[in-house]
Amino acid sequence: MDMARTARAAFVAVALAQAATAAGVVEMPITFRNSYAMVSVEAATPGEEHFLRFDTGSASTWIVDKHCAQRGCRNYSGFPRVGYNLSASTTGDQISPPATVDYLGGKIIGPGVRDTFRLGDTTWNQTFLMVNESSWAQLPGDGFMGLAFDTISDGETHTVCETLLGEGVLAAPRFGLYLGTELNDTHGQPGAGVLTLGGSHEDTYVDGDVTWLPAIKGGGDPAEYQLWRAPLLKFSGSNWEGQFKASGVFDTGAGSISVPSLDVYLMYQSIGWDFAAILSHDHIPKCTEFNASWSVTFSFAGDDSDTADGPDKYRNVVLTGDQLARPGYANRDDACWPPFEPGNNDGFFLFGTPLLDRFYTVWDFGGTKPDEYKPRIGFGRLKKEHKPRF
């Protein structure tokens, strides 16, 4: 291990030890590498530090193995990888044959294993995939930490949160997320962002109240909680309002706000823009066009259990134009990326980091056991000093 890596590992270890002061609450400082938000965890015995991309849009935790890390898998990220070595760990065991996980941006294959994980003063046995094939060539780390629900985990593995809940380690059945002020590169050390397992810090980060959206089930029969998904009833802007029944999936691993292809033109119409002109490059959105004079409101179904007079029909998540500004479109500093991308046509919106990094978010299971879950997602507008910089 070189001096720079040793210093970085020591810094992270100290930060974790200092942060994990509340019983049952584990604080995971966030490091940005090439715009990927990563957290570190120590795995195996003896332990090695691994940087993992945390992802609410998937459930399987995985780490590349030594062969994949060193020469077996492509790595164009510019960052070295530290592969997991099952044969060198005195606490590791294989638990299942190889499983395959397909993502929108890549594919991995590897068997399920169980080994020791450490975060600050917290140690537990964690199941994950030991990956020997990966197409995630741009990933500046060793793998993923899935934060969706166990129901979609692969290889007989369980998510980190649900493992800790099942062992009674966490103080509360939730995790809180603040992505920080620097969202591209924190220069080899954790930035201001933090992922909090077992608690949340609304008092620190939120200006005003938290807007809570009830999560809904998906999948087959019987339906199960799979993703952090909420019922979307309409969206509206300055010039148009569309009303329908859809769903919104909140995904920390997605770098865009994706709108069903049949609705994306209406989405741009709602803010007075012509998406066809953007596609033909007749309209290059200038960053000066992204200002607080316009906004987009996503209206979700309310929770029918939290008001004395009955359910709130809508729960609104509002993004102003200035919050949607992301410079660098068309390789120009004065142009900003179009705020919405066309997605699929099967009725769901995908809300990635362009929305999530503008809020403090709380992901609440509502219970400690799967048959007790009543999950919900909370959005709190950030205090001025905690807003991201661009």
C-alpha positions in Angstrom: 0.0 0.0 0.0 1.5 3.4 -1.0 1.8 6.4 1.3 -1.2 8.2 -0.3 -3.5 5.2 0.1 -2.3 4.6 3.7 -3.0 8.3 4.6 -6.4 8.1 3.0 -7.3 4.9 4.7 -6.2 6.3 8.1 -8.3 9.5 7.5 -11.4 7.4 6.7 -10.9 5.2 9.6 -10.6 8.1 12.0 -13.7 9.8 10.5 -15.7 6.7 10.9 -14.6 6.1 14.4 -15.4 9.7 15.4 -18.8 9.7 13.6 -20.1 6.4 15.0 -20.7 7.8 18.5 -24.5 7.2 18.8 -25.4 3.6 19.8 -27.0 1.9 16.8 -26.2 4.7 14.3 -23.5 4.2 11.7 -22.2 7.2 9.9 -20.6 6.6 6.5 -18.8 9.6 5.0 -19.2 10.1 1.3 -16.3 10.4 -1.1 -16.9 11.5 -4.7 -14.7 10.1 -7.5 -15.4 11.1 -11.1 -19.0 12.2 -9.9 -19.6 8.7 -8.4 -20.7 8.9 -4.8 -18.8 6.2 -2.8 -18.6 5.0 0.8 -15.9 2.8 2.3 -16.3 -0.4 4.3 -13.7 -2.9 5.6 -14.3 -6.5 4.7 -12.7 -9.9 5.6 -10.2 -10.9 8.2 -7.6 -9.5 8.0 -9.6 -6.6 6.8 -9.2 -4.5 3.6 -10.9 -1.2 2.7 -13.3 -1.2 -0.2 -15.0 1.8 -1.8 -18.6 0.9 -2.8 -21.1 2.9 -4.8 -24.3 3.0 -2.7 -27.4 2.4 -4.8 -31.1 2.6 -3.8 -32.0 1.3 -7.2 -30.6 -2.2 -6.6 -30.3 -4.6 -3.7 -27.2 -6.7 -4.2 -24.0 -5.7 -2.4 -20.9 -6.9 -4.4 -17.2 -6.6 -4.4 -14.8 -7.6 -7.3 -12.5 -10.4 -6.5 -8.7 -10.1 -6.7 -8.4 -11.4 -10.2 -11.1 -9.1 -11.5 -9.5 -6.1 -9.7 -6.0 -6.7 -10.9 -6.3 -7.8 -14.5 -9.5 -9.7 -15.2 -11.9 -6.8 -15.6 -11.6 -3.6 -17.5 -10.9 -0.5 -15.4 -11.0 2.9 -17.2 -11.8 4.9 -14.1 -8.2 6.0 -13.2 -8.6 4.6 -9.7 -7.0 1.3 -8.5 -9.3 -1.5 -7.2 -8.8 -3.6 -4.1 -10.3 -7.0 -4.8 -11.8 -9.3 -2.2 -9.8 -12.5 -1.6 -12.0 -15.2 -0.1 -9.1 -17.7 0.3 -7.1 -15.2 2.3 -9.9 -14.4 4.8 -10.2 -16.5 8.0 -13.9 -15.5 8.3 -15.2 -15.9 4.7 -17.4 -18.7 3.2 -19.0 -19.2 -0.1 -22.8 -19.6 0.2 -24.2 -19.9 -3.3 -23.2 -20.5 -6.9 -22.6 -17.6 -9.3 -25.5 -15.2 -9.9 -25.8 -12.6 -12.7 -27.1 -9.0 -12.1 -28.0 -6.8 -15.0 -28.1 -3.0 -14.5 -28.9 -0.2 -16.9 -25.2 0.6 -17.0 -23.5 -2.7 -16.6 -23.5 -6.4 -15.7 -21.8 -8.5 -13.0 -21.4 -12.2 -12.3 -20.2 -13.9 -9.1 -21.0 -16.3 -6.3 -22.5 -15.4 -3.0 -20.2 -15.2 0.0 -20.4 -14.3 3.7 -17.7 -12.5 5.6 -17.1 -9.9 8.3 -17.9 -6.2 7.5 -16.7 -3.4 9.7 -17.8 0.2 9.9 -16.2 2.2 12.7 -17.0 0.3 15.9 -19.7 -1.8 14.3 -18.9 -5.4 13.1 -21.2 -7.9 11.6 -21.5 -10.9 9.2 -22.6 -9.7 5.7 -23.6 -11.6 2.6 -22.5 -10.2 -0.8 -21.5 -11.3 -4.3 -17.8 -11.9 -5.0 -17.6 -10.7 -8.6 -15.3 -12.3 -11.1 -16.9 -10.7 -14.2 -17.9 -7.0 -14.4 -18.6 -4.6 -17.3 -18.5 -1.6 -15.0 -15.3 -0.3 -16.5 -15.8 3.3 -15.4 -16.6 2.5 -11.8 -14.0 4.2 -9.5 -14.2 1.6 -6.8 -14.6 -2.0 -5.9 -18.4 -2.6 -6.2 -21.9 -1.6 -5.1 -23.8 -1.4 -1.8 -27.4 -2.1 -2.7 -30.0 -0.1 -0.6 -33.2 -1.4 -2.1 -35.1 -4.3 -0.6 -34.1 -7.9 0.0 -36.8 -9.2 -2.3 -34.6 -8.4 -5.3 -31.2 -9.4 -3.9 -29.4 -12.1 -5.9 -27.2 -15.0 -4.9 -28.9 -15.7 -1.6 -27.6 -12.4 -0.2 -29.2 -9.7 1.9 -28.9 -6.0 1.8 -26.7 -4.2 4.4 -29.6 -2.4 6.0 -31.8 -5.3 6.3 -29.0 -7.5 7.6 -28.3 -4.9 10.4 -32.0 -4.6 11.1 -32.4 -8.3 11.4 -29.5 -8.4 13.9 -31.0 -5.6 16.0 -27.9 -3.4 15.4 -29.6 -0.2 14.2 -31.3 2.3 16.5 -34.1 3.0 14.0 -35.3 1.2 10.8 -34.1 4.0 8.4 -31.2 5.6 6.7 -30.6 9.3 5.9 -28.7 10.7 3.0 -27.0 14.1 2.5 -24.8 14.0 -0.7 -22.8 17.1 0.2 -21.7 20.3 -1.4 -19.0 19.0 -3.8 -20.6 16.4 -6.2 -17.8 15.6 -8.6 -14.4 15.1 -6.8 -13.6 15.3 -3.1 -9.9 14.9 -3.8 -9.2 11.6 -2.2 -11.0 12.2 1.1 -14.6 12.3 2.3 -16.5 15.5 1.5 -19.4 17.0 3.5 -21.8 14.2 2.5 -22.8 11.4 4.8 -24.9 8.2 4.6 -26.4 7.5 8.0 -27.6 4.0 8.8 -30.0 3.6 11.7 -31.0 7.3 11.9 -31.3 10.6 10.1 -30.4 14.2 10.7 -33.2 16.5 9.6 -32.4 19.0 12.3 -29.0 19.5 10.9 -29.7 19.7 7.2 -33.4 20.5 6.6 -34.9 24.0 6.2 -38.5 23.6 7.2 -40.6 20.4 7.2 -39.9 17.0 5.6 -42.4 15.9 2.8 -43.1 12.2 3.2 -44.1 10.0 0.3 -45.6 6.5 1.0 -43.7 3.7 -0.8 -45.7 1.2 -2.8 -45.2 -2.5 -3.7 -44.4 -3.8 -7.1 -43.7 -7.1 -8.8 -45.9 -10.1 -9.2 -48.4 -11.9 -7.0 -48.2 -11.3 -4.2 -46.8 -7.8 -4.6 -43.7 -7.0 -2.6 -41.6 -4.0 -1.7 -38.7 -4.1 -4.1 -37.6 -0.5 -5.0 -38.1 2.9 -3.3 -41.2 3.7 -5.4 -44.0 6.2 -4.8 -47.3 6.7 -6.6 -47.0 9.7 -8.9 -50.3 11.3 -9.8 -49.3 14.3 -11.9 -46.5 16.7 -12.9 -46.9 20.4 -13.5 -44.9 23.4 -14.6 -45.4 27.0 -15.5 -47.3 26.3 -18.7 -48.9 22.9 -18.5 -50.2 20.2 -16.1 -50.4 16.5 -16.8 -52.5 14.2 -14.7 -52.3 10.4 -14.7 -51.3 7.5 -12.6 -47.7 6.4 -12.7 -44.9 5.7 -10.2 -41.6 7.4 -9.4 -38.6 5.3 -8.5 -35.9 7.1 -6.4 -32.4 5.9 -7.4 -29.1 7.2 -6.1 -27.4 5.2 -8.8 -29.0 7.1 -11.6 -27.5 10.3 -12.9 -30.7 11.8 -14.5 -34.4 12.4 -14.2 -35.9 10.0 -16.7 -39.5 10.6 -18.0 -41.5 8.0 -19.9 -40.9 8.5 -23.6 -44.6 9.2 -24.3 -44.6 12.1 -21.7 -41.2 13.7 -22.1 -42.4 16.2 -24.7 -45.2 17.2 -22.3 -42.7 17.5 -19.5 -40.7 20.1 -21.5 -43.9 21.8 -22.7 -44.7 22.3 -19.0 -41.7 24.6 -18.6 -42.2 26.3 -22.0 -39.4 24.4 -23.9 -39.5 22.5 -27.1 -37.8 19.1 -26.7 -37.7 18.5 -30.5 -35.7 21.7 -30.8 -33.3 20.4 -28.1 -32.9 17.1 -29.9 -32.1 18.8 -33.2 -29.7 21.2 -31.4 -31.7 24.2 -32.6 -32.0 25.0 -28.9 -28.9 24.7 -26.7 -30.1 25.4 -23.2 -28.1 28.2 -21.7 -27.4 28.1 -17.9 -29.0 31.5 -17.7 -32.3 29.9 -18.6 -32.2 27.8 -15.4 -33.4 30.2 -12.8 -35.9 30.4 -9.9 -38.6 32.0 -12.1 -39.9 28.6 -13.1 -40.3 25.3 -11.4 -41.6 21.7 -11.9 -43.8 20.0 -9.3 -44.1 16.3 -9.0 -47.3 15.4 -7.1 -47.4 12.1 -5.4 -50.3 10.4 -3.5 -50.6 11.3 0.1 -50.6 9.0 3.1 -54.2 8.3 4.2 -53.2 7.7 7.8 -51.6 10.9 8.9 -54.3 13.6 9.0 -57.3 13.9 11.3 -59.5 15.1 8.4 -58.6 12.4 6.0 -55.8 11.8 3.4 -53.9 14.6 1.7 -54.5 14.1 -2.0 -51.1 15.3 -3.1 -47.6 15.4 -1.7 -45.5 17.8 -3.8 -41.8 17.6 -4.5 -40.8 20.9 -6.2 -37.7 21.6 -8.2 -37.0 25.2 -9.3 -35.1 26.0 -12.5 -31.9 27.0 -10.7 -31.9 23.6 -8.9 -31.8 21.8 -12.2 -28.8 23.6 -13.6 -25.9 21.3 -14.5 -23.2 23.0 -16.6 -21.2 21.4 -19.3 -23.8 20.5 -22.0 -22.4 20.4 -25.6 -18.9 20.9 -24.1 -19.8 24.5 -23.2 -19.4 26.2 -19.8 -22.4 28.5 -20.5 -24.8 25.6 -21.5 -26.6 23.4 -19.1 -27.8 19.8 -19.6 -31.4 19.4 -20.5 -33.2 18.6 -17.2 -35.2 15.5 -18.3 -34.3 12.5 -20.4 -36.7 10.1 -22.3 -37.0 6.8 -20.6 -39.2 3.8 -21.1 -43.0 3.6 -21.7 -44.1 1.4 -18.9 -45.4 4.1 -16.6 -42.6 5.1 -14.2 -40.4 8.1 -13.7 -36.8 7.5 -12.6 -35.5 10.2 -10.2 -31.7 10.1 -9.9 -29.1 12.5 -8.4 -30.3 15.7 -10.2 -33.3 15.6 -7.8 -31.8 13.7 -4.8 -28.7 15.9 -4.3 -31.0 18.9 -3.9 -32.6 17.5 -0.8 -31.9 15.7 2.5 -33.6 12.4 2.1 -34.8 9.9 4.6 -35.5 6.3 3.6 -37.7 4.8 6.4 -38.7 1.1 6.4 -41.4 1.8 9.0 -40.6 -1.5 10.8 -37.8 -3.8 11.7 -39.2 -6.9 10.0 -40.4 -7.4 6.5 -43.9 -8.2 7.5 -44.0 -5.0 9.6 -42.6 -2.6 6.8 -44.6 0.5 6.0 -41.9 2.3 4.0 -41.8 5.9 3.1 -39.4 8.4 1.6 -38.9 11.9 3.1 -37.6 15.0 1.3 -36.3 18.0 3.1 -35.2 21.2 1.5 -31.6 21.9 2.3 -30.5 24.8 4.5 -28.5 27.4 2.6 -25.1 26.4 4.0 -25.7 22.7 2.9 -26.7 23.3 -0.7 -24.5 21.8 -3.4 -22.0 24.1 -5.3 -21.6 24.1 -9.1 
